[in-house]
Amino acid sequence: MNQPRLTARHAEFFAPVDDRGKWHARWLVTGTAVCGTPVILDDAKRISVRGGMSWAQVHPIICRRCLRRATSTGYSAAGIDHG
Ligand SMILES: [Zn+2]
C-alpha cells in the first residue's frame, strides 16, 4: 500500500540568489537552508506550499529534504521561517 505523502502544514521555500539548484526552506534566525545546503536564499523569490498537499503536487524544484523537514508531522517546525 503506497499512501501518498502529504504535507502536514504550510511552509515557504526560497530561491537561491544565483537561481541555480533547488529552492529551500530556511531558518528564521540565520536565513540558511534547513537541509544544510550552503546556499544564499533570496527573500523576494518564494513558493508557498500549503498543508494537505500531496508531495507529487509540490513543484519538483523544491528541495525534498527541506520539504520533509518543514512540512512533516515527524519534525518540529520550530525555528523555520514560515513567512
Ligand atoms: Zn534544502
PDB file of the backbone (N, CA, C, O) and the ligand in Angstrom, with CONECT records:
HET     ZN  A 101       1
ATOM      1  N   MET A   1       0.844  -1.197   0.000  1.00  0.00           N
ATOM      2  CA  MET A   1       0.000   0.000   0.000  1.00  0.00           C
ATOM      3  C   MET A   1       0.881   1.249   0.000  1.00  0.00           C
ATOM      4  O   MET A   1       1.661   1.470   0.926  1.00  0.00           O
ATOM      5  N   ASN A   2       0.752   2.031  -1.008  1.00  0.00           N
ATOM      6  CA  ASN A   2       1.504   3.285  -1.053  1.00  0.00           C
ATOM      7  C   ASN A   2       0.586   4.469  -0.769  1.00  0.00           C
ATOM      8  O   ASN A   2      -0.133   4.947  -1.646  1.00  0.00           O
ATOM      9  N   GLN A   3       0.629   4.920   0.459  1.00  0.00           N
ATOM     10  CA  GLN A   3      -0.135   6.116   0.788  1.00  0.00           C
ATOM     11  C   GLN A   3       0.616   7.306   0.210  1.00  0.00           C
ATOM     12  O   GLN A   3       1.835   7.392   0.356  1.00  0.00           O
ATOM     13  N   PRO A   4      -0.096   8.232  -0.449  1.00  0.00           N
ATOM     14  CA  PRO A   4       0.609   9.431  -0.914  1.00  0.00           C
ATOM     15  C   PRO A   4       1.104  10.235   0.284  1.00  0.00           C
ATOM     16  O   PRO A   4       0.396  10.398   1.278  1.00  0.00           O
ATOM     17  N   ARG A   5       2.320  10.728   0.169  1.00  0.00           N
ATOM     18  CA  ARG A   5       2.842  11.575   1.250  1.00  0.00           C
ATOM     19  C   ARG A   5       2.190  12.942   1.171  1.00  0.00           C
ATOM     20  O   ARG A   5       2.125  13.553   0.104  1.00  0.00           O
ATOM     21  N   LEU A   6       1.712  13.413   2.302  1.00  0.00           N
ATOM     22  CA  LEU A   6       1.033  14.706   2.349  1.00  0.00           C
ATOM     23  C   LEU A   6       1.802  15.678   3.228  1.00  0.00           C
ATOM     24  O   LEU A   6       2.426  15.289   4.215  1.00  0.00           O
ATOM     25  N   THR A   7       1.744  16.945   2.854  1.00  0.00           N
ATOM     26  CA  THR A   7       2.315  17.979   3.718  1.00  0.00           C
ATOM     27  C   THR A   7       1.349  18.200   4.886  1.00  0.00           C
ATOM     28  O   THR A   7       0.138  18.299   4.694  1.00  0.00           O
ATOM     29  N   ALA A   8       1.894  18.276   6.076  1.00  0.00           N
ATOM     30  CA  ALA A   8       1.052  18.437   7.267  1.00  0.00           C
ATOM     31  C   ALA A   8       0.828  19.901   7.608  1.00  0.00           C
ATOM     32  O   ALA A   8      -0.062  20.230   8.391  1.00  0.00           O
ATOM     33  N   ARG A   9       1.627  20.772   7.027  1.00  0.00           N
ATOM     34  CA  ARG A   9       1.500  22.195   7.351  1.00  0.00           C
ATOM     35  C   ARG A   9       2.066  23.038   6.224  1.00  0.00           C
ATOM     36  O   ARG A   9       2.804  22.563   5.360  1.00  0.00           O
ATOM     37  N   HIS A  10       1.693  24.297   6.270  1.00  0.00           N
ATOM     38  CA  HIS A  10       2.181  25.285   5.317  1.00  0.00           C
ATOM     39  C   HIS A  10       3.686  25.523   5.515  1.00  0.00           C
ATOM     40  O   HIS A  10       4.188  25.470   6.638  1.00  0.00           O
ATOM     41  N   ALA A  11       4.389  25.784   4.418  1.00  0.00           N
ATOM     42  CA  ALA A  11       5.790  26.186   4.524  1.00  0.00           C
ATOM     43  C   ALA A  11       6.153  27.082   3.342  1.00  0.00           C
ATOM     44  O   ALA A  11       5.514  27.051   2.290  1.00  0.00           O
ATOM     45  N   GLU A  12       7.195  27.878   3.550  1.00  0.00           N
ATOM     46  CA  GLU A  12       7.703  28.758   2.490  1.00  0.00           C
ATOM     47  C   GLU A  12       9.054  28.227   2.023  1.00  0.00           C
ATOM     48  O   GLU A  12       9.870  27.771   2.824  1.00  0.00           O
ATOM     49  N   PHE A  13       9.277  28.294   0.703  1.00  0.00           N
ATOM     50  CA  PHE A  13      10.552  27.869   0.120  1.00  0.00           C
ATOM     51  C   PHE A  13      11.117  29.015  -0.701  1.00  0.00           C
ATOM     52  O   PHE A  13      10.384  29.740  -1.373  1.00  0.00           O
ATOM     53  N   PHE A  14      12.444  29.168  -0.634  1.00  0.00           N
ATOM     54  CA  PHE A  14      13.103  30.345  -1.204  1.00  0.00           C
ATOM     55  C   PHE A  14      14.102  29.943  -2.281  1.00  0.00           C
ATOM     56  O   PHE A  14      14.756  28.904  -2.192  1.00  0.00           O
ATOM     57  N   ALA A  15      14.203  30.795  -3.305  1.00  0.00           N
ATOM     58  CA  ALA A  15      15.121  30.525  -4.419  1.00  0.00           C
ATOM     59  C   ALA A  15      16.545  30.915  -4.038  1.00  0.00           C
ATOM     60  O   ALA A  15      16.750  31.870  -3.289  1.00  0.00           O
ATOM     61  N   PRO A  16      17.520  30.183  -4.547  1.00  0.00           N
ATOM     62  CA  PRO A  16      18.912  30.625  -4.397  1.00  0.00           C
ATOM     63  C   PRO A  16      19.105  31.947  -5.141  1.00  0.00           C
ATOM     64  O   PRO A  16      18.502  32.159  -6.193  1.00  0.00           O
ATOM     65  N   VAL A  17      19.944  32.835  -4.601  1.00  0.00           N
ATOM     66  CA  VAL A  17      20.138  34.137  -5.244  1.00  0.00           C
ATOM     67  C   VAL A  17      20.729  34.005  -6.647  1.00  0.00           C
ATOM     68  O   VAL A  17      20.506  34.868  -7.496  1.00  0.00           O
ATOM     69  N   ASP A  18      21.479  32.930  -6.895  1.00  0.00           N
ATOM     70  CA  ASP A  18      22.050  32.750  -8.240  1.00  0.00           C
ATOM     71  C   ASP A  18      21.126  31.932  -9.149  1.00  0.00           C
ATOM     72  O   ASP A  18      21.495  31.591 -10.272  1.00  0.00           O
ATOM     73  N   ASP A  19      19.921  31.620  -8.654  1.00  0.00           N
ATOM     74  CA  ASP A  19      18.930  30.887  -9.447  1.00  0.00           C
ATOM     75  C   ASP A  19      19.395  29.501  -9.873  1.00  0.00           C
ATOM     76  O   ASP A  19      18.892  28.947 -10.850  1.00  0.00           O
ATOM     77  N   ARG A  20      20.332  28.954  -9.159  1.00  0.00           N
ATOM     78  CA  ARG A  20      20.813  27.612  -9.508  1.00  0.00           C
ATOM     79  C   ARG A  20      20.404  26.620  -8.435  1.00  0.00           C
ATOM     80  O   ARG A  20      20.568  26.869  -7.241  1.00  0.00           O
ATOM     81  N   GLY A  21      19.871  25.497  -8.877  1.00  0.00           N
ATOM     82  CA  GLY A  21      19.547  24.421  -7.951  1.00  0.00           C
ATOM     83  C   GLY A  21      18.178  24.560  -7.324  1.00  0.00           C
ATOM     84  O   GLY A  21      17.328  25.324  -7.781  1.00  0.00           O
ATOM     85  N   LYS A  22      17.996  23.800  -6.266  1.00  0.00           N
ATOM     86  CA  LYS A  22      16.687  23.682  -5.633  1.00  0.00           C
ATOM     87  C   LYS A  22      16.334  24.914  -4.811  1.00  0.00           C
ATOM     88  O   LYS A  22      17.187  25.724  -4.449  1.00  0.00           O
ATOM     89  N   TRP A  23      15.046  25.017  -4.536  1.00  0.00           N
ATOM     90  CA  TRP A  23      14.565  26.035  -3.610  1.00  0.00           C
ATOM     91  C   TRP A  23      14.421  25.374  -2.244  1.00  0.00           C
ATOM     92  O   TRP A  23      13.994  24.223  -2.145  1.00  0.00           O
ATOM     93  N   HIS A  24      14.780  26.109  -1.191  1.00  0.00           N
ATOM     94  CA  HIS A  24      14.867  25.514   0.144  1.00  0.00           C
ATOM     95  C   HIS A  24      14.007  26.256   1.161  1.00  0.00           C
ATOM     96  O   HIS A  24      13.709  27.442   1.016  1.00  0.00           O
ATOM     97  N   ALA A  25      13.617  25.508   2.202  1.00  0.00           N
ATOM     98  CA  ALA A  25      13.083  26.154   3.402  1.00  0.00           C
ATOM     99  C   ALA A  25      14.267  26.776   4.135  1.00  0.00           C
ATOM    100  O   ALA A  25      15.407  26.365   3.917  1.00  0.00           O
ATOM    101  N   ARG A  26      14.020  27.753   4.993  1.00  0.00           N
ATOM    102  CA  ARG A  26      15.143  28.381   5.682  1.00  0.00           C
ATOM    103  C   ARG A  26      14.839  28.616   7.156  1.00  0.00           C
ATOM    104  O   ARG A  26      13.686  28.725   7.573  1.00  0.00           O
ATOM    105  N   TRP A  27      15.919  28.688   7.923  1.00  0.00           N
ATOM    106  CA  TRP A  27      15.811  29.002   9.347  1.00  0.00           C
ATOM    107  C   TRP A  27      15.553  30.488   9.512  1.00  0.00           C
ATOM    108  O   TRP A  27      16.152  31.321   8.832  1.00  0.00           O
ATOM    109  N   LEU A  28      14.648  30.802  10.430  1.00  0.00           N
ATOM    110  CA  LEU A  28      14.247  32.181  10.648  1.00  0.00           C
ATOM    111  C   LEU A  28      15.423  33.057  11.112  1.00  0.00           C
ATOM    112  O   LEU A  28      15.587  34.181  10.638  1.00  0.00           O
ATOM    113  N   VAL A  29      16.215  32.549  12.016  1.00  0.00           N
ATOM    114  CA  VAL A  29      17.259  33.374  12.617  1.00  0.00           C
ATOM    115  C   VAL A  29      18.463  33.552  11.690  1.00  0.00           C
ATOM    116  O   VAL A  29      18.964  34.664  11.520  1.00  0.00           O
ATOM    117  N   THR A  30      18.921  32.453  11.094  1.00  0.00           N
ATOM    118  CA  THR A  30      20.153  32.528  10.298  1.00  0.00           C
ATOM    119  C   THR A  30      19.886  32.753   8.815  1.00  0.00           C
ATOM    120  O   THR A  30      20.771  33.227   8.103  1.00  0.00           O
ATOM    121  N   GLY A  31      18.697  32.426   8.334  1.00  0.00           N
ATOM    122  CA  GLY A  31      18.396  32.550   6.911  1.00  0.00           C
ATOM    123  C   GLY A  31      19.037  31.475   6.064  1.00  0.00           C
ATOM    124  O   GLY A  31      18.996  31.543   4.836  1.00  0.00           O
ATOM    125  N   THR A  32      19.636  30.474   6.711  1.00  0.00           N
ATOM    126  CA  THR A  32      20.290  29.402   5.960  1.00  0.00           C
ATOM    127  C   THR A  32      19.299  28.282   5.640  1.00  0.00           C
ATOM    128  O   THR A  32      18.248  28.160   6.269  1.00  0.00           O
ATOM    129  N   ALA A  33      19.662  27.472   4.649  1.00  0.00           N
ATOM    130  CA  ALA A  33      18.776  26.390   4.218  1.00  0.00           C
ATOM    131  C   ALA A  33      18.606  25.368   5.331  1.00  0.00           C
ATOM    132  O   ALA A  33      19.569  25.009   6.008  1.00  0.00           O
ATOM    133  N   VAL A  34      17.388  24.907   5.514  1.00  0.00           N
ATOM    134  CA  VAL A  34      17.057  23.964   6.580  1.00  0.00           C
ATOM    135  C   VAL A  34      17.819  22.646   6.417  1.00  0.00           C
ATOM    136  O   VAL A  34      18.182  22.019   7.412  1.00  0.00           O
ATOM    137  N   CYS A  35      18.061  22.223   5.185  1.00  0.00           N
ATOM    138  CA  CYS A  35      18.724  20.943   4.939  1.00  0.00           C
ATOM    139  C   CYS A  35      20.241  21.030   5.096  1.00  0.00           C
ATOM    140  O   CYS A  35      20.923  20.006   5.069  1.00  0.00           O
ATOM    141  N   GLY A  36      20.774  22.240   5.260  1.00  0.00           N
ATOM    142  CA  GLY A  36      22.212  22.380   5.442  1.00  0.00           C
ATOM    143  C   GLY A  36      22.974  22.682   4.169  1.00  0.00           C
ATOM    144  O   GLY A  36      24.187  22.888   4.220  1.00  0.00           O
ATOM    145  N   THR A  37      22.304  22.717   3.028  1.00  0.00           N
ATOM    146  CA  THR A  37      22.970  23.074   1.779  1.00  0.00           C
ATOM    147  C   THR A  37      23.518  24.500   1.888  1.00  0.00           C
ATOM    148  O   THR A  37      22.784  25.413   2.266  1.00  0.00           O
ATOM    149  N   PRO A  38      24.789  24.701   1.564  1.00  0.00           N
ATOM    150  CA  PRO A  38      25.363  26.047   1.671  1.00  0.00           C
ATOM    151  C   PRO A  38      24.947  26.926   0.497  1.00  0.00           C
ATOM    152  O   PRO A  38      25.629  26.970  -0.527  1.00  0.00           O
ATOM    153  N   VAL A  39      23.840  27.615   0.648  1.00  0.00           N
ATOM    154  CA  VAL A  39      23.285  28.403  -0.438  1.00  0.00           C
ATOM    155  C   VAL A  39      22.720  29.683   0.163  1.00  0.00           C
ATOM    156  O   VAL A  39      22.208  29.675   1.282  1.00  0.00           O
ATOM    157  N   ILE A  40      22.813  30.772  -0.575  1.00  0.00           N
ATOM    158  CA  ILE A  40      22.221  32.036  -0.123  1.00  0.00           C
ATOM    159  C   ILE A  40      20.842  32.147  -0.746  1.00  0.00           C
ATOM    160  O   ILE A  40      20.684  32.045  -1.963  1.00  0.00           O
ATOM    161  N   LEU A  41      19.842  32.358   0.109  1.00  0.00           N
ATOM    162  CA  LEU A  41      18.462  32.334  -0.361  1.00  0.00           C
ATOM    163  C   LEU A  41      17.922  33.748  -0.542  1.00  0.00           C
ATOM    164  O   LEU A  41      18.230  34.662   0.222  1.00  0.00           O
ATOM    165  N   ASP A  42      17.103  33.892  -1.584  1.00  0.00           N
ATOM    166  CA  ASP A  42      16.556  35.191  -1.974  1.00  0.00           C
ATOM    167  C   ASP A  42      15.206  35.402  -1.294  1.00  0.00           C
ATOM    168  O   ASP A  42      14.262  34.644  -1.516  1.00  0.00           O
ATOM    169  N   ASP A  43      15.128  36.433  -0.470  1.00  0.00           N
ATOM    170  CA  ASP A  43      13.900  36.709   0.266  1.00  0.00           C
ATOM    171  C   ASP A  43      12.729  37.016  -0.663  1.00  0.00           C
ATOM    172  O   ASP A  43      11.575  36.768  -0.313  1.00  0.00           O
ATOM    173  N   ALA A  44      13.020  37.551  -1.834  1.00  0.00           N
ATOM    174  CA  ALA A  44      11.958  38.039  -2.722  1.00  0.00           C
ATOM    175  C   ALA A  44      11.338  36.943  -3.571  1.00  0.00           C
ATOM    176  O   ALA A  44      10.224  37.097  -4.072  1.00  0.00           O
ATOM    177  N   LYS A  45      12.046  35.845  -3.733  1.00  0.00           N
ATOM    178  CA  LYS A  45      11.518  34.780  -4.585  1.00  0.00           C
ATOM    179  C   LYS A  45      11.170  33.572  -3.741  1.00  0.00           C
ATOM    180  O   LYS A  45      12.044  32.852  -3.259  1.00  0.00           O
ATOM    181  N   ARG A  46       9.880  33.366  -3.576  1.00  0.00           N
ATOM    182  CA  ARG A  46       9.448  32.287  -2.711  1.00  0.00           C
ATOM    183  C   ARG A  46       8.253  31.551  -3.289  1.00  0.00           C
ATOM    184  O   ARG A  46       7.488  32.088  -4.090  1.00  0.00           O
ATOM    185  N   ILE A  47       8.119  30.312  -2.858  1.00  0.00           N
ATOM    186  CA  ILE A  47       6.966  29.483  -3.203  1.00  0.00           C
ATOM    187  C   ILE A  47       6.325  29.058  -1.895  1.00  0.00           C
ATOM    188  O   ILE A  47       7.010  28.587  -0.986  1.00  0.00           O
ATOM    189  N   SER A  48       5.019  29.222  -1.798  1.00  0.00           N
ATOM    190  CA  SER A  48       4.280  28.726  -0.641  1.00  0.00           C
ATOM    191  C   SER A  48       3.758  27.335  -0.941  1.00  0.00           C
ATOM    192  O   SER A  48       3.181  27.082  -1.998  1.00  0.00           O
ATOM    193  N   VAL A  49       3.970  26.445   0.003  1.00  0.00           N
ATOM    194  CA  VAL A  49       3.378  25.115  -0.087  1.00  0.00           C
ATOM    195  C   VAL A  49       2.318  25.029   1.003  1.00  0.00           C
ATOM    196  O   VAL A  49       2.591  25.289   2.175  1.00  0.00           O
ATOM    197  N   ARG A  50       1.114  24.664   0.602  1.00  0.00           N
ATOM    198  CA  ARG A  50       0.018  24.573   1.566  1.00  0.00           C
ATOM    199  C   ARG A  50       0.090  23.262   2.337  1.00  0.00           C
ATOM    200  O   ARG A  50       0.711  22.300   1.886  1.00  0.00           O
ATOM    201  N   GLY A  51      -0.539  23.233   3.485  1.00  0.00           N
ATOM    202  CA  GLY A  51      -0.722  21.974   4.195  1.00  0.00           C
ATOM    203  C   GLY A  51      -1.743  21.114   3.470  1.00  0.00           C
ATOM    204  O   GLY A  51      -2.680  21.642   2.871  1.00  0.00           O
ATOM    205  N   GLY A  52      -1.577  19.811   3.514  1.00  0.00           N
ATOM    206  CA  GLY A  52      -2.540  18.902   2.909  1.00  0.00           C
ATOM    207  C   GLY A  52      -2.310  18.635   1.434  1.00  0.00           C
ATOM    208  O   GLY A  52      -3.151  18.028   0.772  1.00  0.00           O
ATOM    209  N   MET A  53      -1.164  19.091   0.911  1.00  0.00           N
ATOM    210  CA  MET A  53      -0.826  18.792  -0.485  1.00  0.00           C
ATOM    211  C   MET A  53      -0.085  17.458  -0.559  1.00  0.00           C
ATOM    212  O   MET A  53       0.667  17.097   0.346  1.00  0.00           O
ATOM    213  N   SER A  54      -0.311  16.741  -1.647  1.00  0.00           N
ATOM    214  CA  SER A  54       0.492  15.550  -1.879  1.00  0.00           C
ATOM    215  C   SER A  54       1.872  15.989  -2.387  1.00  0.00           C
ATOM    216  O   SER A  54       1.995  16.976  -3.113  1.00  0.00           O
ATOM    217  N   TRP A  55       2.894  15.246  -1.995  1.00  0.00           N
ATOM    218  CA  TRP A  55       4.257  15.583  -2.431  1.00  0.00           C
ATOM    219  C   TRP A  55       4.334  15.644  -3.948  1.00  0.00           C
ATOM    220  O   TRP A  55       5.109  16.423  -4.503  1.00  0.00           O
ATOM    221  N   ALA A  56       3.533  14.825  -4.619  1.00  0.00           N
ATOM    222  CA  ALA A  56       3.553  14.784  -6.082  1.00  0.00           C
ATOM    223  C   ALA A  56       3.083  16.107  -6.684  1.00  0.00           C
ATOM    224  O   ALA A  56       3.438  16.445  -7.813  1.00  0.00           O
ATOM    225  N   GLN A  57       2.282  16.852  -5.921  1.00  0.00           N
ATOM    226  CA  GLN A  57       1.798  18.145  -6.412  1.00  0.00           C
ATOM    227  C   GLN A  57       2.798  19.264  -6.162  1.00  0.00           C
ATOM    228  O   GLN A  57       2.696  20.335  -6.761  1.00  0.00           O
ATOM    229  N   VAL A  58       3.752  19.025  -5.291  1.00  0.00           N
ATOM    230  CA  VAL A  58       4.720  20.070  -4.954  1.00  0.00           C
ATOM    231  C   VAL A  58       5.736  20.175  -6.080  1.00  0.00           C
ATOM    232  O   VAL A  58       6.249  19.163  -6.557  1.00  0.00           O
ATOM    233  N   HIS A  59       6.023  21.388  -6.500  1.00  0.00           N
ATOM    234  CA  HIS A  59       6.923  21.606  -7.633  1.00  0.00           C
ATOM    235  C   HIS A  59       8.269  20.892  -7.436  1.00  0.00           C
ATOM    236  O   HIS A  59       8.851  20.951  -6.353  1.00  0.00           O
ATOM    237  N   PRO A  60       8.756  20.220  -8.481  1.00  0.00           N
ATOM    238  CA  PRO A  60       9.995  19.446  -8.335  1.00  0.00           C
ATOM    239  C   PRO A  60      11.226  20.282  -8.012  1.00  0.00           C
ATOM    240  O   PRO A  60      12.250  19.729  -7.611  1.00  0.00           O
ATOM    241  N   ILE A  61      11.153  21.599  -8.177  1.00  0.00           N
ATOM    242  CA  ILE A  61      12.326  22.423  -7.850  1.00  0.00           C
ATOM    243  C   ILE A  61      12.516  22.552  -6.342  1.00  0.00           C
ATOM    244  O   ILE A  61      13.573  22.981  -5.881  1.00  0.00           O
ATOM    245  N   ILE A  62      11.508  22.186  -5.587  1.00  0.00           N
ATOM    246  CA  ILE A  62      11.624  22.300  -4.131  1.00  0.00           C
ATOM    247  C   ILE A  62      12.407  21.122  -3.554  1.00  0.00           C
ATOM    248  O   ILE A  62      12.116  19.957  -3.825  1.00  0.00           O
ATOM    249  N   CYS A  63      13.406  21.468  -2.751  1.00  0.00           N
ATOM    250  CA  CYS A  63      14.286  20.501  -2.093  1.00  0.00           C
ATOM    251  C   CYS A  63      13.456  19.533  -1.245  1.00  0.00           C
ATOM    252  O   CYS A  63      12.716  19.960  -0.359  1.00  0.00           O
ATOM    253  N   ARG A  64      13.579  18.247  -1.514  1.00  0.00           N
ATOM    254  CA  ARG A  64      12.779  17.245  -0.784  1.00  0.00           C
ATOM    255  C   ARG A  64      13.231  17.102   0.658  1.00  0.00           C
ATOM    256  O   ARG A  64      12.411  16.799   1.525  1.00  0.00           O
ATOM    257  N   ARG A  65      14.484  17.307   0.939  1.00  0.00           N
ATOM    258  CA  ARG A  65      14.929  17.232   2.341  1.00  0.00           C
ATOM    259  C   ARG A  65      14.304  18.360   3.142  1.00  0.00           C
ATOM    260  O   ARG A  65      13.847  18.155   4.267  1.00  0.00           O
ATOM    261  N   CYS A  66      14.286  19.563   2.554  1.00  0.00           N
ATOM    262  CA  CYS A  66      13.643  20.689   3.226  1.00  0.00           C
ATOM    263  C   CYS A  66      12.134  20.475   3.320  1.00  0.00           C
ATOM    264  O   CYS A  66      11.516  20.824   4.326  1.00  0.00           O
ATOM    265  N   LEU A  67      11.552  19.911   2.289  1.00  0.00           N
ATOM    266  CA  LEU A  67      10.105  19.671   2.297  1.00  0.00           C
ATOM    267  C   LEU A  67       9.740  18.745   3.455  1.00  0.00           C
ATOM    268  O   LEU A  67       8.780  18.994   4.183  1.00  0.00           O
ATOM    269  N   ARG A  68      10.512  17.681   3.614  1.00  0.00           N
ATOM    270  CA  ARG A  68      10.234  16.734   4.689  1.00  0.00           C
ATOM    271  C   ARG A  68      10.384  17.419   6.050  1.00  0.00           C
ATOM    272  O   ARG A  68       9.538  17.284   6.933  1.00  0.00           O
ATOM    273  N   ARG A  69      11.481  18.153   6.189  1.00  0.00           N
ATOM    274  CA  ARG A  69      11.776  18.786   7.474  1.00  0.00           C
ATOM    275  C   ARG A  69      10.752  19.865   7.824  1.00  0.00           C
ATOM    276  O   ARG A  69      10.391  20.025   8.990  1.00  0.00           O
ATOM    277  N   ALA A  70      10.289  20.599   6.824  1.00  0.00           N
ATOM    278  CA  ALA A  70       9.414  21.746   7.089  1.00  0.00           C
ATOM    279  C   ALA A  70       7.943  21.367   7.176  1.00  0.00           C
ATOM    280  O   ALA A  70       7.159  22.083   7.800  1.00  0.00           O
ATOM    281  N   THR A  71       7.555  20.257   6.562  1.00  0.00           N
ATOM    282  CA  THR A  71       6.115  20.005   6.468  1.00  0.00           C
ATOM    283  C   THR A  71       5.660  18.664   7.035  1.00  0.00           C
ATOM    284  O   THR A  71       4.473  18.352   6.948  1.00  0.00           O
ATOM    285  N   SER A  72       6.556  17.853   7.616  1.00  0.00           N
ATOM    286  CA  SER A  72       6.130  16.558   8.141  1.00  0.00           C
ATOM    287  C   SER A  72       5.812  16.646   9.626  1.00  0.00           C
ATOM    288  O   SER A  72       6.439  17.403  10.367  1.00  0.00           O
ATOM    289  N   THR A  73       4.829  15.860  10.046  1.00  0.00           N
ATOM    290  CA  THR A  73       4.469  15.838  11.462  1.00  0.00           C
ATOM    291  C   THR A  73       5.591  15.250  12.312  1.00  0.00           C
ATOM    292  O   THR A  73       5.666  15.525  13.510  1.00  0.00           O
ATOM    293  N   GLY A  74       6.451  14.453  11.715  1.00  0.00           N
ATOM    294  CA  GLY A  74       7.539  13.835  12.460  1.00  0.00           C
ATOM    295  C   GLY A  74       8.627  14.815  12.869  1.00  0.00           C
ATOM    296  O   GLY A  74       9.518  14.465  13.642  1.00  0.00           O
ATOM    297  N   TYR A  75       8.563  16.038  12.355  1.00  0.00           N
ATOM    298  CA  TYR A  75       9.573  17.040  12.673  1.00  0.00           C
ATOM    299  C   TYR A  75       8.913  18.266  13.267  1.00  0.00           C
ATOM    300  O   TYR A  75       7.786  18.612  12.913  1.00  0.00           O
ATOM    301  N   SER A  76       9.609  18.908  14.157  1.00  0.00           N
ATOM    302  CA  SER A  76       9.144  20.206  14.655  1.00  0.00           C
ATOM    303  C   SER A  76       9.452  21.270  13.623  1.00  0.00           C
ATOM    304  O   SER A  76      10.504  21.245  12.983  1.00  0.00           O
ATOM    305  N   ALA A  77       8.530  22.205  13.465  1.00  0.00           N
ATOM    306  CA  ALA A  77       8.780  23.317  12.562  1.00  0.00           C
ATOM    307  C   ALA A  77       9.322  24.526  13.310  1.00  0.00           C
ATOM    308  O   ALA A  77       9.460  25.604  12.732  1.00  0.00           O
ATOM    309  N   ALA A  78       9.627  24.355  14.579  1.00  0.00           N
ATOM    310  CA  ALA A  78      10.126  25.479  15.368  1.00  0.00           C
ATOM    311  C   ALA A  78      11.413  26.010  14.755  1.00  0.00           C
ATOM    312  O   ALA A  78      12.328  25.246  14.448  1.00  0.00           O
ATOM    313  N   GLY A  79      11.472  27.311  14.581  1.00  0.00           N
ATOM    314  CA  GLY A  79      12.682  27.928  14.063  1.00  0.00           C
ATOM    315  C   GLY A  79      12.713  28.063  12.556  1.00  0.00           C
ATOM    316  O   GLY A  79      13.597  28.723  12.008  1.00  0.00           O
ATOM    317  N   ILE A  80      11.748  27.437  11.871  1.00  0.00           N
ATOM    318  CA  ILE A  80      11.707  27.546  10.413  1.00  0.00           C
ATOM    319  C   ILE A  80      10.909  28.787  10.016  1.00  0.00           C
ATOM    320  O   ILE A  80       9.885  29.101  10.623  1.00  0.00           O
ATOM    321  N   ASP A  81      11.385  29.477   9.003  1.00  0.00           N
ATOM    322  CA  ASP A  81      10.732  30.688   8.503  1.00  0.00           C
ATOM    323  C   ASP A  81       9.464  30.305   7.736  1.00  0.00           C
ATOM    324  O   ASP A  81       9.532  29.710   6.660  1.00  0.00           O
ATOM    325  N   HIS A  82       8.310  30.654   8.305  1.00  0.00           N
ATOM    326  CA  HIS A  82       7.040  30.348   7.639  1.00  0.00           C
ATOM    327  C   HIS A  82       6.411  31.583   6.999  1.00  0.00           C
ATOM    328  O   HIS A  82       5.201  31.641   6.784  1.00  0.00           O
ATOM    329  N   GLY A  83       7.237  32.544   6.707  1.00  0.00           N
ATOM    330  CA  GLY A  83       6.747  33.720   6.019  1.00  0.00           C
ATOM    331  C   GLY A  83       6.061  34.656   6.992  1.00  0.00           C
ATOM    332  O   GLY A  83       5.577  35.715   6.592  1.00  0.00           O
TER     333      GLY A  83
HETATM  334 ZN    ZN A 101      17.007  22.039   1.207  1.00  0.00          ZN2+
END
